[in-house]
Amino acid sequence: MSEEQEAGATPEPLFRVVRGTPTDVELAALSVVLAARMRPTEDRPAPPAGPSAWAASARRWQTIGRPGPDAWRRSARA
Protein backbone atom coordinates (compact mmCIF):
# COMPACT_ATOMS: atom_id res chain seq x y z
CA MET A 1 0.00 0.00 0.00
CA SER A 2 1.12 3.52 -0.53
CA GLU A 3 1.50 6.01 2.30
CA GLU A 4 -1.56 7.93 1.14
CA GLN A 5 -3.76 4.85 1.38
CA GLU A 6 -2.39 3.92 4.79
CA ALA A 7 -2.97 7.42 6.18
CA GLY A 8 -6.57 7.53 4.94
CA ALA A 9 -7.36 3.91 5.82
CA THR A 10 -10.00 3.33 8.45
CA PRO A 11 -8.69 1.25 11.35
CA GLU A 12 -10.26 -2.14 11.89
CA PRO A 13 -13.02 -2.02 14.54
CA LEU A 14 -12.23 -3.32 18.02
CA PHE A 15 -15.28 -5.59 18.00
CA ARG A 16 -18.45 -6.29 16.05
CA VAL A 17 -21.97 -6.75 17.43
CA VAL A 18 -23.34 -9.97 15.97
CA ARG A 19 -26.67 -10.19 17.75
CA GLY A 20 -28.80 -7.92 19.92
CA THR A 21 -29.02 -4.16 20.23
CA PRO A 22 -26.68 -2.91 22.96
CA THR A 23 -27.07 0.63 24.22
CA ASP A 24 -24.40 3.26 23.75
CA VAL A 25 -23.45 2.92 27.42
CA GLU A 26 -23.02 -0.86 27.10
CA LEU A 27 -20.87 -0.45 23.99
CA ALA A 28 -18.75 2.18 25.74
CA ALA A 29 -18.24 -0.07 28.77
CA LEU A 30 -17.30 -3.02 26.59
CA SER A 31 -14.84 -1.00 24.53
CA VAL A 32 -13.13 0.32 27.68
CA VAL A 33 -12.74 -3.20 29.07
CA LEU A 34 -11.42 -4.59 25.78
CA ALA A 35 -9.01 -1.69 25.32
CA ALA A 36 -7.67 -2.19 28.85
CA ARG A 37 -7.19 -5.92 28.25
CA MET A 38 -5.34 -5.26 24.97
CA ARG A 39 -2.80 -2.97 26.65
CA PRO A 40 0.78 -4.21 26.50
CA THR A 41 1.88 -6.01 29.64
CA GLU A 42 4.66 -3.47 30.29
CA ASP A 43 2.01 -0.82 31.00
CA ARG A 44 0.11 -3.00 33.46
CA PRO A 45 1.09 -2.90 37.12
CA ALA A 46 2.56 -6.12 38.45
CA PRO A 47 0.31 -8.10 40.77
CA PRO A 48 1.26 -7.82 44.44
CA ALA A 49 3.81 -10.46 45.34
CA GLY A 50 2.59 -11.99 48.57
CA PRO A 51 3.32 -15.39 50.00
CA SER A 52 1.22 -18.20 48.66
CA ALA A 53 -0.87 -20.34 50.95
CA TRP A 54 1.81 -23.01 50.80
CA ALA A 55 4.51 -20.63 52.00
CA ALA A 56 2.49 -18.90 54.72
CA SER A 57 4.35 -18.46 57.99
CA ALA A 58 1.77 -20.34 60.05
CA ARG A 59 2.24 -23.41 57.89
CA ARG A 60 6.02 -23.13 58.17
CA TRP A 61 5.98 -23.45 61.97
CA GLN A 62 3.87 -26.60 62.09
CA THR A 63 5.79 -29.62 63.24
CA ILE A 64 5.31 -33.24 62.43
CA GLY A 65 4.16 -35.18 65.46
CA ARG A 66 6.08 -38.06 66.90
CA PRO A 67 4.78 -41.54 66.19
CA GLY A 68 3.31 -43.48 69.08
CA PRO A 69 0.09 -44.23 70.87
CA ASP A 70 -2.58 -41.58 70.26
CA ALA A 71 -0.42 -39.81 67.64
CA TRP A 72 -3.47 -39.37 65.45
CA ARG A 73 -5.27 -37.58 68.30
CA ARG A 74 -2.33 -35.22 68.93
CA SER A 75 -2.10 -34.44 65.20
CA ALA A 76 -5.63 -33.03 65.20
CA ARG A 77 -4.66 -30.39 67.79
CA ALA A 78 -1.78 -29.01 65.73
DAJOFEN-V644835 format. One record per pair of residues at least 4 apart in sequence whose ideal C-beta (glycine too) atoms are under 6 Angstrom apart, sorted by the first residue. I is the first residue (numbers start at 0). J is the second residue. Records with the same first field share a line. If there is no record, write none. Layout:
I=J / J
This chain:
0=4 / 5
13=30 / 33
21=25 / 26
38=42
50=54 / 55
61=77
64=70 / 73 / 74
66=70
